[in-house]
Structures are given as structure tokens and as C-alpha cells.
């Protein structure tokens, strides 16, 4: 089995499949929709044209057609889109993904306003150049938790503790899924992603040990539902 085939097999066997794709020069929502369609089809083992994408009352994507029953989440930021697809197995009942471009931010003020005191103190303790990255480490995990709960960032709670990284861990470095402080039914992780971005995901209802997450770059697959054909990319 070739390396690419082993990678695809790993993605299909993982409890959560995360795909990210550069979206320069394209409408990010359309790009994210195409990426979600191709990823859901891959997980379900069906043709992309047979996957339907709707919207739940919470605003989250809702899969139907040949991918009905799969859980999904999407996110987009400057030049990048990301999607997460999960089977509702191993106790998983919600999935969330968030990606943010690293950029100049007033990290101290934002952390003080929105984060728990311990989290804000962790951001302030970082070297000034790393504080925006540290802020996004926490922010993306919080937003992905809100999506996994079906509540979004505001409803999920920016003040919901997600915990600072372990001592000595660089901010925004990839880490495995771990339970949130005081909320064992929720788990979150910073994922390996492209340089210049912070990528995170969260699960609701995950058991112990936490499920596996498979992350890869993938070009979105344009689908033309009108004639049922898809161009593989």
C-alpha cells in the first residue's frame, strides 16, 4: 500500500477527519462547502455528488443524502478553510473545528476581557511576540468547543475554561485531544496545520481514551450537482 493510500485509510478509520485547504482567490464559503462535500463523501465512502449540505437551526452544517448521520463543522479565515467530519460513534455527539490566521492582536486586552484569570495570566506571561499566537491557541479551542456544543462562540462561552498548554509547551503547537477542565464530556486539541495559522478541534461526548483525529491538507473538490459530476482534486 502506498503512503498516500495509507494516509487515506487512516483518515477513514479515524474518529474525526479534519481537512484544510488554501483558499486564495476564491469565495471562502464556497470553497469550504466543496471541501466539506468531498471530505464527507470520503468518510462515508460515497460519491461527492450524493452528499447534501444543509444548515441546522444552530447555523452548523448538516449533512444528508448519502452522508446523513455524519457530524460536521466548518471554519474559514484569511486564505484558508478547514472542515471536520466525524461519525457519531464512541460516544461522540458533536464536533467543532476552528482556524485563525496569525496576525497582530492586542492579546493582553482581549485575554483580560474574555478569558479566565488563569488563561489571561498565561497569555501575559508569554514573550510579547508570542502573545497573539497564545491568544489564538485558546481562542480557537474555545470556538471549536462552542461549535461542538452547537452554540457557537458566544453561546459556547469564551469564559469556558479550556486550560493553558502544559508548562514548556510552545503556544499553538500541536497537542492530542484532552478533556476540558471540569468538563470530561468535552475534549479539545490544537492540530498540526499550515504555517501562519492556528487550527483546533473539539468533540462533545468523547470517551476515554479520546478518539483519534486525522489531519491533512486537501484541495477542495468542485462538484456540479446539476449533472452529478465531480472533478477530483
C-alpha positions as CSV (number, residue, x, y, z in Angstrom):
1,X,0.0,0.0,0.0
2,X,1.4,3.4,-1.0
3,X,2.0,6.2,1.5
4,X,-0.9,8.2,0.2
5,X,-3.2,5.2,0.3
6,X,-2.2,4.5,3.9
7,X,-2.9,8.2,4.8
8,X,-6.4,8.0,3.2
9,X,-7.1,4.7,5.1
10,X,-6.0,6.3,8.4
11,X,-8.4,9.2,7.7
12,X,-11.3,6.9,7.1
13,X,-10.5,4.8,10.2
14,X,-10.1,7.9,12.5
15,X,-13.0,9.0,14.6
16,X,-12.5,12.6,13.3
17,X,-11.3,13.6,9.9
18,X,-10.0,17.2,9.5
19,X,-9.1,18.6,6.2
20,X,-7.7,22.1,5.5
21,X,-7.2,23.8,2.2
22,X,-5.8,27.1,1.0
23,X,-8.5,29.3,-0.5
24,X,-6.6,32.3,-2.0
25,X,-8.6,34.0,-4.7
26,X,-11.9,32.1,-4.1
27,X,-15.1,32.6,-2.1
28,X,-14.2,31.0,1.2
29,X,-17.8,29.8,1.9
30,X,-18.0,28.1,-1.5
31,X,-14.5,26.6,-1.0
32,X,-15.4,25.3,2.4
33,X,-18.6,23.8,1.1
34,X,-16.8,22.0,-1.6
35,X,-14.2,20.8,0.9
36,X,-16.9,19.6,3.3
37,X,-18.7,17.7,0.5
38,X,-15.5,15.9,-0.7
39,X,-14.5,15.1,2.9
40,X,-17.9,13.8,3.9
41,X,-18.0,11.7,0.8
42,X,-14.6,10.2,1.6
43,X,-15.6,9.3,5.2
44,X,-19.0,7.9,4.1
45,X,-17.5,6.0,1.1
46,X,-19.9,7.6,-1.4
47,X,-19.7,9.9,-4.4
48,X,-19.5,13.7,-3.5
49,X,-22.5,14.5,-5.7
50,X,-24.6,12.3,-3.4
51,X,-23.8,14.4,-0.4
52,X,-26.3,17.1,0.6
53,X,-25.3,20.0,2.8
54,X,-27.9,21.9,4.7
55,X,-27.9,24.1,7.8
56,X,-29.1,23.2,11.3
57,X,-31.1,25.7,13.4
58,X,-27.8,26.5,15.2
59,X,-26.2,27.5,11.9
60,X,-23.9,24.5,11.8
61,X,-23.7,22.5,8.6
62,X,-26.0,19.5,8.5
63,X,-25.2,16.6,6.2
64,X,-27.9,14.5,4.5
65,X,-28.3,12.3,1.4
66,X,-25.6,9.6,1.3
67,X,-23.8,11.2,4.2
68,X,-26.8,11.5,6.6
69,X,-25.9,11.0,10.2
70,X,-22.3,12.2,10.0
71,X,-21.3,15.2,12.2
72,X,-19.7,18.2,10.6
73,X,-18.1,21.6,11.2
74,X,-16.5,24.2,9.0
75,X,-14.3,27.3,9.6
76,X,-12.6,29.8,7.3
77,X,-10.2,32.6,7.8
78,X,-7.9,34.7,5.6
79,X,-6.8,32.4,2.8
80,X,-7.7,29.1,4.5
81,X,-10.7,26.9,5.1
82,X,-11.0,23.8,7.4
83,X,-13.6,21.2,7.9
84,X,-14.1,18.4,10.4
85,X,-16.3,15.3,9.8
86,X,-17.0,12.6,12.4
87,X,-19.1,9.5,12.7
88,X,-21.4,9.5,15.8
89,X,-19.5,6.7,17.4
90,X,-17.5,6.1,20.6
91,X,-19.9,8.4,22.3
92,X,-19.2,11.4,20.1
93,X,-22.3,13.6,19.6
94,X,-20.8,16.8,18.4
95,X,-17.7,18.1,16.5
96,X,-16.2,21.5,16.1
97,X,-13.3,23.0,14.1
98,X,-11.8,26.5,14.1
99,X,-8.9,28.1,12.2
100,X,-7.5,31.5,12.6
101,X,-4.7,33.4,10.8
102,X,-1.9,34.5,13.0
103,X,-1.9,38.3,12.9
104,X,-1.1,41.3,15.2
105,X,-3.6,41.4,18.1
106,X,-4.0,43.3,21.4
107,X,-3.6,40.0,23.1
108,X,-3.4,41.3,26.7
109,X,-6.6,43.3,26.4
110,X,-8.6,40.5,24.6
111,X,-7.4,37.9,27.1
112,X,-8.3,40.0,30.1
113,X,-11.7,40.7,28.7
114,X,-12.7,37.3,27.5
115,X,-10.6,34.6,29.2
116,X,-10.5,33.2,32.7
117,X,-8.0,34.8,35.0
118,X,-5.6,31.8,34.8
119,X,-5.8,31.8,31.0
120,X,-5.2,35.6,30.8
121,X,-2.2,35.3,33.1
122,X,-0.7,32.6,30.8
123,X,-1.1,34.9,27.8
124,X,0.5,37.8,29.6
125,X,3.4,35.6,30.8
126,X,4.4,34.9,27.1
127,X,7.1,36.9,25.3
128,X,5.3,39.9,23.6
129,X,5.9,38.4,20.1
130,X,4.2,35.2,21.1
131,X,1.1,36.6,22.8
132,X,-1.1,36.8,19.7
133,X,-0.3,33.2,19.0
134,X,-1.0,32.2,22.6
135,X,-4.3,34.1,22.4
136,X,-5.3,32.2,19.3
137,X,-4.3,28.9,20.9
138,X,-7.0,29.4,23.5
139,X,-9.5,31.2,21.2
140,X,-9.6,28.5,18.5
141,X,-10.1,25.8,21.1
142,X,-12.9,27.8,22.7
143,X,-14.6,28.4,19.4
144,X,-14.4,24.8,18.4
145,X,-15.9,23.8,21.7
146,X,-18.8,26.2,21.1
147,X,-19.4,24.6,17.7
148,X,-19.2,21.0,19.1
149,X,-21.9,22.1,21.6
150,X,-24.0,23.6,18.7
151,X,-23.9,27.0,20.4
152,X,-21.1,28.9,18.6
153,X,-18.5,31.1,20.2
154,X,-20.8,33.4,22.2
155,X,-23.1,30.6,23.3
156,X,-20.3,28.2,23.9
157,X,-18.7,30.7,26.3
158,X,-15.4,32.5,25.8
159,X,-15.0,32.2,29.5
160,X,-15.4,28.4,29.4
161,X,-12.0,27.1,30.6
162,X,-10.1,25.1,28.1
163,X,-6.8,25.2,30.0
164,X,-3.4,26.6,29.1
165,X,-0.9,24.3,27.4
166,X,1.3,22.2,29.7
167,X,4.4,24.1,31.0
168,X,7.1,24.4,28.5
169,X,4.8,23.8,25.6
170,X,5.1,26.4,22.8
171,X,1.7,28.2,22.1
172,X,-0.2,26.8,19.2
173,X,1.9,23.7,19.0
174,X,0.0,20.5,18.0
175,X,-1.3,18.5,21.0
176,X,-3.6,15.5,21.3
177,X,-7.2,15.7,22.4
178,X,-7.6,16.1,26.1
179,X,-10.6,16.7,28.4
180,X,-11.5,20.2,29.3
181,X,-11.1,21.3,32.9
182,X,-14.2,20.3,34.9
183,X,-15.9,19.0,31.7
184,X,-14.9,15.4,31.0
185,X,-17.6,15.2,28.3
186,X,-15.7,17.8,26.2
187,X,-12.3,17.5,24.7
188,X,-10.2,19.8,22.6
189,X,-6.9,19.9,20.8
190,X,-4.6,22.2,18.8
191,X,-3.9,20.3,15.5
192,X,-1.0,20.3,13.1
193,X,-1.8,22.9,10.4
194,X,-0.1,25.2,7.9
195,X,2.5,27.8,9.0
196,X,0.8,31.1,9.9
197,X,-2.4,29.6,11.1
198,X,-3.8,28.0,14.3
199,X,-6.1,25.1,13.8
200,X,-8.1,23.4,16.6
201,X,-10.9,20.9,17.0
202,X,-13.2,19.8,19.8
203,X,-15.5,16.9,20.5
204,X,-18.6,16.5,22.6
205,X,-19.3,13.2,24.3
206,X,-15.9,11.7,23.6
207,X,-14.9,8.8,25.9
208,X,-11.6,7.7,27.4
209,X,-9.1,7.4,25.8
210,X,-10.0,10.3,23.5
211,X,-10.7,9.4,19.8
212,X,-8.1,9.8,17.1
213,X,-8.0,12.8,14.8
214,X,-6.6,12.6,11.3
215,X,-5.5,15.9,9.8
216,X,-4.3,16.5,6.2
217,X,-4.2,19.2,3.6
218,X,-6.6,18.7,0.7
219,X,-7.6,20.6,-2.3
220,X,-11.4,21.2,-2.4
221,X,-13.3,19.1,-4.9
222,X,-15.6,21.2,-7.1
223,X,-18.9,19.4,-7.5
224,X,-21.6,20.2,-10.0
225,X,-24.8,18.9,-8.5
226,X,-26.7,19.8,-11.7
227,X,-25.2,17.0,-13.7
228,X,-23.8,14.9,-10.8
229,X,-20.2,15.0,-12.0
230,X,-17.3,15.9,-9.7
231,X,-13.7,16.8,-10.6
232,X,-11.2,15.1,-8.4
233,X,-8.7,17.5,-6.9
